[in-house]
């Protein structure tokens, strides 16, 4: 068994396709398949359900895949620790973020890249629960998520200041005379919102319920990009954090602040406590504490 075989296995888990996994690892598909067969022979179990194409992992394969991810993360940590001993900070920082975060994750990456120019970054969008679990499994280094239910016994926590919600609309289809709008005024507007399971959507529903407003959206999506496209076409308006509206500002869109808006839970940056400790995550977290 070698690291390369584990990389092939993890790539297959990410792509769910033999050809795409081979391309990701810069090898031919027969090479990848052969090395995975060798790994199965060495372990004495079948890892991958296959016919002429990838059909998923066996239950044993799922368990081995989790170990492979952990081992590769440990190897990355070892390399980062060695670099840290040399006075450098190199490697890849894996960040998980919730959709529609009121802090722009690319701003965090920009700040860190200016301080540590040898760092590489991976940014993935998940729910807060998924981020917490991925941190525990050492599959992420830092998480930008809602802090509700996050325990300081398990995580280092850096809370962020709350930002207002804004209503994004197309001036070609809607107009507002004031710079703010009430929740009551939103009751008659066609809205496009995130899907009900998402935290930001739940915060919107709670704000509306607090003032006796109910407005079923004309479109729901788990994609902010899709919602903004619908806004541009005049299908609806949407509600997002201020920073998201600013980041997507264009001549075709405008926004007004929603009065008395707040999220259910504060947003913050979290880092797992306990070994193995990532020197990259630790140094970046400590640096951000001084600039946020």
Residue pairs with C-beta under 8 A, 6 or more apart in sequence:
1 39
1 42
1 43
3 71
3 72
3 75
4 35
5 35
5 36
5 38
5 39
6 68
6 71
6 72
7 25
7 72
8 21
8 25
8 27
8 32
8 35
8 36
8 39
9 36
9 39
9 47
9 64
9 65
9 68
10 65
10 68
10 69
10 72
11 21
11 22
11 24
11 25
11 32
12 18
12 21
12 32
12 36
12 48
12 54
13 57
13 65
13 69
14 21
14 24
15 21
15 24
16 54
16 56
17 53
17 54
18 29
18 32
18 33
18 53
18 54
19 29
21 32
22 28
22 29
22 31
22 32
25 32
36 47
36 48
39 47
40 46
40 47
40 48
43 64
45 58
45 60
45 61
45 64
46 58
46 60
46 61
47 57
47 58
47 60
47 61
47 64
47 65
48 54
48 55
48 56
48 57
48 58
48 61
49 55
49 56
49 57
49 58
49 61
57 65
66 137
69 137
69 138
69 139
70 137
70 138
70 139
73 138
73 139
74 138
74 276
76 91
76 92
77 276
77 277
77 278
77 279
77 280
79 90
79 91
80 89
80 90
80 91
80 278
80 279
80 280
81 279
83 89
83 90
83 91
83 279
84 279
84 280
84 283
88 118
89 116
89 118
89 119
89 279
89 280
89 283
90 118
90 119
91 119
91 120
91 280
92 119
92 120
92 121
92 122
92 280
93 112
93 119
93 120
93 121
93 122
93 141
93 142
93 280
93 281
93 284
94 121
94 122
94 124
94 139
94 140
94 141
94 142
95 105
95 108
95 109
95 121
95 122
95 123
95 124
95 140
95 141
95 142
95 143
95 144
96 124
96 125
96 126
96 130
96 131
96 134
96 135
96 140
96 142
96 143
96 144
96 145
97 105
97 123
97 124
97 125
97 126
97 131
97 143
97 144
97 145
98 125
98 126
98 127
98 128
98 131
98 144
98 145
98 146
98 199
98 200
98 267
99 125
99 194
99 198
99 200
99 222
99 224
100 194
100 198
100 200
100 224
100 240
100 241
100 244
101 144
101 145
101 241
101 243
101 267
102 160
102 162
102 163
102 241
102 242
102 243
102 244
102 263
102 267
103 144
103 160
103 163
103 243
103 267
104 243
104 244
104 247
105 123
105 144
106 123
106 247
107 243
108 144
108 269
108 288
109 121
109 123
111 288
111 291
112 119
112 121
112 284
112 287
112 288
113 119
113 121
115 287
116 283
116 284
119 280
119 284
124 140
126 134
127 145
127 197
127 198
127 199
128 143
128 145
128 146
128 148
128 149
128 150
128 199
131 140
131 143
131 144
131 145
131 270
132 143
132 145
132 150
132 155
132 270
134 140
134 143
135 141
135 142
135 143
135 155
135 270
135 271
135 272
136 154
136 272
138 272
138 276
138 278
141 271
141 278
141 280
141 281
141 284
142 269
142 270
142 271
142 281
142 284
142 285
143 269
143 270
143 271
144 267
144 268
144 269
145 267
145 268
145 270
146 199
146 263
146 264
146 265
146 266
146 267
146 268
147 157
147 159
147 265
147 266
147 267
147 268
147 270
148 264
148 265
148 266
150 157
150 268
150 270
153 273
154 272
154 273
154 274
155 270
155 271
155 272
155 273
156 270
156 271
156 272
156 273
156 285
157 268
157 269
157 270
158 268
158 269
158 270
158 285
158 288
158 289
158 292
159 266
159 267
159 268
160 266
160 267
160 268
160 269
160 292
162 262
162 263
162 266
162 267
163 241
163 242
163 243
164 241
164 242
164 257
164 258
164 261
165 203
165 204
165 207
165 239
165 240
165 241
165 242
165 257
165 258
165 261
165 263
166 239
166 240
166 241
166 242
166 245
166 255
166 256
166 257
166 258
167 176
167 181
167 186
167 189
167 237
167 238
167 239
167 255
167 256
167 257
167 258
168 228
168 231
168 237
168 238
168 239
168 240
168 245
168 248
168 253
168 254
168 255
169 176
169 231
169 237
169 253
169 254
169 255
169 256
170 231
170 232
170 233
170 234
170 237
170 252
170 253
170 254
171 252
171 253
171 254
172 234
172 252
173 234
174 189
174 234
174 237
176 256
178 256
179 256
179 257
180 256
180 257
180 258
180 259
181 256
181 257
181 258
181 259
182 211
182 258
182 259
182 260
183 207
183 208
183 210
183 211
183 213
183 258
183 259
183 260
183 261
184 211
184 213
186 208
186 213
186 215
186 239
186 258
187 208
187 213
187 214
187 215
188 215
189 215
189 236
189 237
190 217
190 218
190 235
190 236
190 237
191 215
191 217
191 218
191 236
191 237
191 238
191 239
192 217
192 218
192 219
192 220
192 221
192 227
192 230
192 231
192 235
192 236
192 237
192 238
193 201
193 204
193 217
193 219
193 220
193 227
193 238
193 239
194 200
194 201
194 220
194 221
194 222
194 224
194 227
195 201
195 220
195 221
195 222
196 202
196 205
196 220
198 222
199 263
199 264
199 265
200 240
200 241
200 263
202 264
203 262
203 263
203 264
204 239
206 264
207 258
207 260
207 261
207 262
208 214
208 215
217 236
218 235
218 236
219 227
219 230
219 235
219 236
221 227
221 230
224 240
224 244
227 236
227 238
227 240
228 238
228 248
228 253
230 236
230 238
231 237
231 238
231 253
232 252
232 253
239 258
242 255
242 257
245 253
245 255
269 285
269 288
269 292
271 281
271 282
271 285
272 281
